[in-house]
């Protein structure tokens, strides 16, 4: 399964603005921004940004769509 893509980040002062396909997904400030900048060097940046923004697919979406509970009434 391919990893997440389309994320980018920009450092503005002490803040880190994370975008997804050109739209602002989240802004990190203070300690979270500093931790992100430290972690982005050691980890896969795309996966890290996906986790922080909540746009992280787990690979089970197709199975969940076919579950009887999600078939409608």
KOLVEX-494323 format. One record per residue (C-alpha): chain; z, y, x negated. Coordinates in steps of 0.02 Angstrom, whole numbers. Layout:
# KOLVEX-494323
+----+--------+--------+--------+
! ch !      Z !      Y !      X !
+----+--------+--------+--------+
!  A !      Z !      Y !      X !
...
+----+--------+--------+--------+
***
This chain:
# KOLVEX-494323
+----+--------+--------+--------+
! ch !      Z !      Y !      X !
+----+--------+--------+--------+
!  A !      0 !      0 !      0 !
!  A !    -46 !    168 !    -74 !
!  A !     91 !    293 !   -105 !
!  A !    113 !    459 !    -16 !
!  A !     -4 !    602 !    -61 !
!  A !    -41 !    781 !    -14 !
!  A !    124 !    854 !    -73 !
!  A !    142 !   1002 !   -190 !
!  A !    286 !   1113 !   -243 !
!  A !    305 !   1292 !   -304 !
!  A !    457 !   1369 !   -388 !
!  A !    496 !   1541 !   -318 !
!  A !    647 !   1617 !   -404 !
!  A !    784 !   1489 !   -382 !
!  A !    701 !   1405 !   -232 !
!  A !    578 !   1261 !   -227 !
!  A !    452 !   1263 !    -85 !
!  A !    376 !   1094 !    -45 !
!  A !    212 !   1091 !     50 !
!  A !    117 !    948 !    131 !
!  A !    -71 !    974 !    149 !
!  A !    -47 !   1161 !    130 !
!  A !     92 !   1183 !    259 !
!  A !    272 !   1217 !    211 !
!  A !    373 !   1057 !    238 !
!  A !    541 !   1113 !    168 !
!  A !    626 !   1237 !     52 !
!  A !    758 !   1180 !    -70 !
!  A !    889 !   1303 !   -129 !
!  A !   1033 !   1303 !   -250 !
!  A !   1095 !   1135 !   -313 !
!  A !    965 !   1034 !   -217 !
!  A !    825 !   1135 !   -298 !
!  A !    899 !   1109 !   -471 !
!  A !    922 !    922 !   -440 !
!  A !    743 !    909 !   -377 !
!  A !    673 !    993 !   -533 !
!  A !    772 !    873 !   -643 !
!  A !    718 !    720 !   -543 !
!  A !    534 !    766 !   -528 !
!  A !    511 !    742 !   -715 !
!  A !    582 !    566 !   -714 !
!  A !    513 !    499 !   -548 !
!  A !    349 !    495 !   -453 !
!  A !    337 !    672 !   -385 !
!  A !    240 !    623 !   -227 !
!  A !    368 !    492 !   -174 !
!  A !    514 !    607 !   -212 !
!  A !    440 !    748 !   -107 !
!  A !    400 !    627 !     35 !
!  A !    580 !    565 !     38 !
!  A !    650 !    742 !     38 !
!  A !    539 !    799 !    181 !
!  A !    558 !    642 !    287 !
!  A !    372 !    603 !    279 !
!  A !    398 !    436 !    197 !
!  A !    307 !    289 !    275 !
!  A !    389 !    122 !    260 !
!  A !    239 !     11 !    297 !
!  A !    299 !    -57 !    464 !
!  A !    216 !     68 !    581 !
!  A !     79 !    -52 !    636 !
!  A !    206 !   -189 !    674 !
!  A !    315 !    -68 !    772 !
!  A !    167 !    -12 !    878 !
!  A !    137 !   -192 !    931 !
!  A !    319 !   -228 !    977 !
!  A !    346 !   -265 !   1164 !
!  A !    474 !   -124 !   1177 !
!  A !    336 !      1 !   1129 !
!  A !    201 !    -62 !   1248 !
!  A !    248 !     54 !   1391 !
!  A !    313 !     16 !   1564 !
+----+--------+--------+--------+
***
